[in-house]
């Protein structure tokens, strides 16, 4: 019964994050919208990985692989945002 409660909690959290995604898409956030959207997406990913991929009960190597994936994703996001923020500096 405890596993069902955990899955229902994860489902409710994912639905809440879905509602937050829809609400954020209509909110006048301006240039902050991508940051908010990516943050919500990362929270959804963490819930799916932790609950449904059962990383909460796995050993260290699998958790290390997940952490390395998140670090690589963070590096890609930093490069993406740096590219977007420096596009207009020539005034074109």
C-alpha beads as a LAMMPS data file, in Angstrom:
LAMMPS data file: protein, C-alpha beads

92 atoms
91 bonds

1 atom types
1 bond types

-500.0 500.0 xlo xhi
-500.0 500.0 ylo yhi
-500.0 500.0 zlo zhi

Masses

1 110.0

Atoms # bond

1 1 1 0.000 0.000 0.000
2 1 1 2.944 2.322 0.609
3 1 1 4.089 2.001 -3.032
4 1 1 0.648 3.005 -4.268
5 1 1 0.716 6.070 -2.028
6 1 1 4.115 7.086 -3.394
7 1 1 2.949 6.676 -6.992
8 1 1 -0.231 8.654 -6.312
9 1 1 1.815 11.414 -4.702
10 1 1 4.136 11.500 -7.733
11 1 1 1.129 11.598 -10.065
12 1 1 -0.406 14.483 -8.115
13 1 1 2.912 16.349 -8.134
14 1 1 3.269 15.856 -11.894
15 1 1 -0.265 17.137 -12.450
16 1 1 0.449 20.160 -10.257
17 1 1 3.602 20.869 -12.246
18 1 1 1.615 20.484 -15.466
19 1 1 -0.877 23.083 -14.222
20 1 1 2.036 25.314 -13.260
21 1 1 3.490 24.926 -16.763
22 1 1 0.207 25.945 -18.369
23 1 1 -0.170 28.880 -15.989
24 1 1 3.392 30.021 -16.643
25 1 1 2.837 29.925 -20.397
26 1 1 0.050 32.497 -20.053
27 1 1 1.774 34.657 -17.423
28 1 1 3.559 37.805 -18.609
29 1 1 7.006 36.700 -17.516
30 1 1 8.926 38.166 -20.433
31 1 1 12.480 36.904 -20.729
32 1 1 12.173 34.887 -17.517
33 1 1 9.719 32.438 -19.103
34 1 1 12.383 30.018 -20.437
35 1 1 14.065 29.875 -17.023
36 1 1 10.746 29.130 -15.313
37 1 1 9.785 26.549 -17.939
38 1 1 13.120 24.756 -17.760
39 1 1 12.969 24.744 -13.961
40 1 1 9.533 23.133 -14.022
41 1 1 10.712 20.603 -16.613
42 1 1 13.702 19.689 -14.466
43 1 1 11.410 19.167 -11.471
44 1 1 9.218 16.844 -13.554
45 1 1 12.285 14.950 -14.724
46 1 1 13.535 14.549 -11.172
47 1 1 10.174 13.141 -10.030
48 1 1 10.046 10.660 -12.898
49 1 1 13.643 9.551 -12.349
50 1 1 13.335 9.287 -8.572
51 1 1 9.948 7.542 -8.398
52 1 1 9.249 5.715 -11.653
53 1 1 12.826 4.776 -12.525
54 1 1 13.232 3.754 -8.858
55 1 1 16.493 5.608 -8.315
56 1 1 15.507 6.106 -4.684
57 1 1 16.342 2.434 -4.022
58 1 1 19.314 2.035 -6.391
59 1 1 22.969 1.917 -5.496
60 1 1 25.592 4.597 -5.962
61 1 1 26.714 4.004 -9.557
62 1 1 23.247 4.490 -11.037
63 1 1 22.732 7.631 -8.977
64 1 1 26.136 8.862 -10.135
65 1 1 25.081 8.338 -13.757
66 1 1 21.930 10.372 -13.124
67 1 1 23.939 13.148 -11.475
68 1 1 26.382 13.197 -14.401
69 1 1 23.445 13.529 -16.788
70 1 1 22.058 16.468 -14.829
71 1 1 25.478 18.138 -14.727
72 1 1 25.830 17.745 -18.492
73 1 1 22.311 19.120 -18.976
74 1 1 23.192 22.109 -16.778
75 1 1 26.284 22.775 -18.886
76 1 1 24.190 22.698 -22.054
77 1 1 21.647 25.090 -20.526
78 1 1 24.387 27.515 -19.511
79 1 1 25.741 27.486 -23.053
80 1 1 22.242 27.907 -24.495
81 1 1 21.443 30.871 -22.268
82 1 1 24.846 32.448 -22.879
83 1 1 24.221 32.195 -26.614
84 1 1 20.745 33.706 -26.342
85 1 1 21.832 36.530 -24.061
86 1 1 24.734 37.575 -26.306
87 1 1 22.958 37.425 -29.672
88 1 1 22.069 41.101 -29.903
89 1 1 25.249 42.697 -28.637
90 1 1 26.317 43.782 -32.139
91 1 1 23.094 45.714 -32.571
92 1 1 21.831 43.800 -35.588

Bonds

1 1 1 2
2 1 2 3
3 1 3 4
4 1 4 5
5 1 5 6
6 1 6 7
7 1 7 8
8 1 8 9
9 1 9 10
10 1 10 11
11 1 11 12
12 1 12 13
13 1 13 14
14 1 14 15
15 1 15 16
16 1 16 17
17 1 17 18
18 1 18 19
19 1 19 20
20 1 20 21
21 1 21 22
22 1 22 23
23 1 23 24
24 1 24 25
25 1 25 26
26 1 26 27
27 1 27 28
28 1 28 29
29 1 29 30
30 1 30 31
31 1 31 32
32 1 32 33
33 1 33 34
34 1 34 35
35 1 35 36
36 1 36 37
37 1 37 38
38 1 38 39
39 1 39 40
40 1 40 41
41 1 41 42
42 1 42 43
43 1 43 44
44 1 44 45
45 1 45 46
46 1 46 47
47 1 47 48
48 1 48 49
49 1 49 50
50 1 50 51
51 1 51 52
52 1 52 53
53 1 53 54
54 1 54 55
55 1 55 56
56 1 56 57
57 1 57 58
58 1 58 59
59 1 59 60
60 1 60 61
61 1 61 62
62 1 62 63
63 1 63 64
64 1 64 65
65 1 65 66
66 1 66 67
67 1 67 68
68 1 68 69
69 1 69 70
70 1 70 71
71 1 71 72
72 1 72 73
73 1 73 74
74 1 74 75
75 1 75 76
76 1 76 77
77 1 77 78
78 1 78 79
79 1 79 80
80 1 80 81
81 1 81 82
82 1 82 83
83 1 83 84
84 1 84 85
85 1 85 86
86 1 86 87
87 1 87 88
88 1 88 89
89 1 89 90
90 1 90 91
91 1 91 92
